[in-house]
Amino acid sequence: MNYLAHFRLARAPFASGSPAALCPLRAQANAAAALDFALRRRFGLVALVGPKGCGKSLLARLVTARLAADGARVVWLDGGAAGRLGPALCEALGLPTAVDAAAAAAAVRRHAAAPGQLPAIAVLDEAETLSDEDLRLLMALGREPGGGPIPLRLLLVGDGALERRLSHPLWHLLRSRIDAIVALDPFAPADLEDYARRRLAAAAEAGAPPPFSPAALALLARCSEGLPAVLHRLGDQALQAACAAQADRVRPDHVRHVLEADPVLALAPPRRRRWLIGLCVLAALLAAGAVVWYSREPAAPPSLPKAAPAPAAVTAAPAVSATTPAPVAPVAPVAPVAPVAPMPVAKPAPPPVVKAAPPPAPPPQMDKPAPAPAVVEPPPPPVPPERPPPPRPKAAPVHAAAKAAPQAAPAPSPAQQVSPSPLALPPGISSKDSAPPPGGDGDLDRLDSVRAGSGVYPGSQ
């Protein structure tokens, strides 16, 4: 059953029709004004870019319809002209078919320079599908560097792929010749709801009730992702579902039924869409992490000290016989071999040491008394600077008993000498005079003073 008669509609509200049936979005007012200004000022190249389904073609048709009403000649070329833009453009303008891009550019320039010709506007929809040869033709038809006349105004309508292609260094010159770029973004749900209400009102017969309930229309706008093309498709399917159910108007359950039946855009609530997108991203990250984890090389185990290899047990092959072979006893584990202690090395005995015979003892001297012990004298004091010696008093006569003193002990050998050599006696005193008397402390002090060489002797004052 046709839903037009069921809902008393004069035409399909969400189908593309004549420019009179187009209802632009209020959010597109600024973009429409910018596009109209660029085409009326006779700009050479104008680009209208935005995501698929955001209403680019709708806006271009609305603006060019106004220009055609003002006397401009408008020709439309879609993606079917890709790869043959030159011949298709000549056919649309009523010119002889050109062989290549250079011939097409020359024909269009001659046509534009003819007197009495109306300004022509060529709209190239789905411009992202144009070939490299087509882009060279656009470059030839664009504004000349010297500011020559513009033979044709070109409106390129495309999505983000067209922007990326024009950003390539190969087409930097073509992008520099584009006079204006107008961009469209997805719309808010409130704007789409207002757009759908006006489309339904424009298509309804006089006095017919609105085919959508307010709740169903709001749900439809929220689920359209801000794109008019999605709204058109879902709205048309919701009208068919309500007509099949013999409902007087479209209710929210009809819209949900359409969303569930559409696997591409069946994600009605935006929160559910975000959850599914997040889950997809998380699954991709987990898969990438698993690939990286399993692609890594396992770490080498720590090296262990190598033990002595155990002797391999040699087992004989069992003989083939009809009887069952006897079970083989398990081989006991080989006990670890204890380290062998090093063999003691016998050291050769040292050769016997022959002791030398002691030297012969000197013959004993019976007439001489035993040597007296050597007297260790303190080291001499530091020698003062030389000065004239004081007058030496005459020494007193030594007692006669001093002459009978025993002889001094013989000087020790150099190996046994401990005290320094005896000091030399002052002049005028002999060794006989310096011998101490046998019993007088004063004489001993005097003798010590004489030996010290101080020049002051006891009893001389």
DRENVEX-58538 format. One record per residue (C-alpha): residue in one letter; x, y, z. Coordinates in steps of 0.5 Angstrom, whole numbers, plus 500, padded with zeros to 3 digits. Example, Ala and Ser with C-alpha at 12.3 -4.5 7.8 and 13.67 -1.06 7.14 Angstrom:
% residues 2
A525491516
S527498514
END
This chain:
% residues 461
M500500500
N502507498
Y504511504
L502518501
A495516500
H495514507
F498520511
R495525505
L502527502
A502530496
R509528495
A515524498
P517529504
F524526504
A526524497
S530529492
G525533488
S525540485
P529546488
A522549490
A521543495
L528544498
C528546505
P535549507
L537548515
R537554519
A545552521
Q546552513
A545560513
N552562514
A555557509
A549559504
A551566504
A558565503
L557560497
D552565494
F557571495
A563567492
L559565485
R556572484
R563575485
R565571479
F570567482
G574562478
L574556483
V570555489
A570548493
L564546498
V567540503
G564536508
P562529511
K558525506
G550526508
C551533511
G547536506
K552539501
S549537494
L542540498
L546547499
A549547492
R542546489
L539551493
V544556491
T545555484
A537555483
R537562486
L543564481
A539561475
A533565477
D537571476
G540569469
A546565470
R547558466
V548552471
V550545469
W551539473
L556534473
D556528478
G561522479
G559519472
A564525469
A570522472
G575521467
R572524462
L570531464
G573535458
P568531453
A562532459
L563539460
C563541452
E556536452
A553540457
L555547454
G553545447
L560545444
P563540440
T566534443
A573535445
V579530444
D583532450
A583537456
A587542452
A582542447
A576542452
A579548455
A580552449
A573551447
V570553453
R574559453
R572561446
H565560448
A566564454
A569570450
A563570445
P559576446
G552576449
Q554569453
L551569459
P555567465
A556559466
I556555472
A559548472
V557544479
L562538479
D558533485
E563528488
A569531486
E573527490
T572521484
L576526479
S582523475
D588527475
E587529467
D580532470
L584536475
R589538470
L583541466
L580545472
M587548473
A587550466
L580553467
G582556473
R584564474
E590565470
P596568474
G596574470
G589576472
G585574465
P578573464
I575567467
P572563462
L567558467
R565558474
L567551477
L564549484
L567543487
V563539491
G566533495
D568530502
G574530506
A578526501
L577532496
E581536501
R586531502
R587530495
L588538494
S593538500
H598534496
P604537494
L602535486
W596539486
H599545490
L598550484
L591548483
R589549491
S592556490
R587557484
I581556489
D578562491
A574560496
I573554500
V566553504
A566547509
L560544512
D559540519
P554535522
F548538525
A545538532
P539534533
A534540534
D536543527
L535536524
E528536527
D526543525
Y528541518
A524534518
R518538521
R518543515
R520538510
L513534512
A509540512
A511542505
A509535502
A503535506
E496536503
A492542506
G489540512
A492534513
P495532520
P502531521
P504524520
F510524525
S508524533
P513529536
A516524540
A517520534
L520526530
A525527536
L527520536
L529520529
A533527529
R537524535
C538517531
S541521524
E548522527
G547530525
L547528517
P540530513
A542524508
V541519514
L534523516
H532522509
R533514509
L530513516
G524518515
D522514509
Q522507512
A519509518
L513512514
Q513505510
A513501517
A507506520
C503505514
A504497514
A501497521
Q495501519
A497507524
D494514524
R501517525
V508514526
R510513533
P517512537
D516504536
H516505529
V522508529
R525503533
H523498529
V526501523
L533502527
E533495529
A532492522
D538497519
P544494521
V548500519
L545505523
A541501528
L544504534
A538508536
P541511543
P547515542
R550512549
R549505546
R553508539
R559510544
W559504548
L560500542
I565504539
G569504545
L568496545
C571496538
V577500540
L578496546
A578489542
A583492537
L588494542
L587488546
A588484539
A594488538
G597487545
A596480544
V600480537
V606484540
W606479547
Y606473543
S611476538
R617477543
E622472543
P622468550
A628470555
A634465555
P634461562
P639462566
S646458565
L647453570
P653449572
K654443567
A655437571
A659431569
P656427563
A653421566
P654414562
A649413558
A646406559
V646402553
T640397552
A640392548
A634391542
P629386545
A629379541
V623378537
S620372540
A613369541
T614369549
T613375553
P619379554
A621379562
P620386565
V627390565
A628393572
P629400573
V636403572
A638406579
P640413578
V647414578
A650417584
P654424583
V661423583
A665426589
P671430587
V678427587
A682430592
P689432589
M695427590
P700429595
V707431592
A713428596
K718434597
P725431597
A729432603
P734437604
P741435604
P744435610
V748441613
V755440615
K757445621
A764448620
A768446626
P769452631
P775456630
P781454636
A780458642
P786463644
P791460649
P789463656
Q793469659
M794467666
D798474668
K793478666
P786480670
A779479667
P777484663
A773489666
P766490663
A766496658
V763502660
V757505656
E758512656
P753517653
P754521646
P758527646
P754533647
P754538641
V761541639
P760549640
P763554635
E770554636
R773560641
P780561644
P781555649
P781558656
P788558660
R789551663
P791550670
K797546672
A794539674
A796537681
P801531682
V797525681
H798520687
A803515686
A798509688
A795511681
K801508677
A800502680
A792501677
P791495673
Q792496666
A785498662
A782492658
P784491651
A779494646
P774490643
S773488636
P769492631
A764487631
Q763487639
Q765495640
V759498643
S761505645
P764510641
S772511641
P775514647
L776522646
A783524645
L786527652
P788535652
P795536651
G800536657
I796530660
S799523659
S795517660
K798515666
D796522669
S789521667
A788514671
P784515677
P787514684
P785508688
G780511693
G778518692
D772521689
G775528688
D780525683
L775521680
D771527678
R777530676
L778525671
D771525668
S772532667
V779532664
R776526659
A770531658
G774536656
S770542659
G776545662
V773546669
Y776541674
P774540681
G778543686
S782548681
Q778554683
END
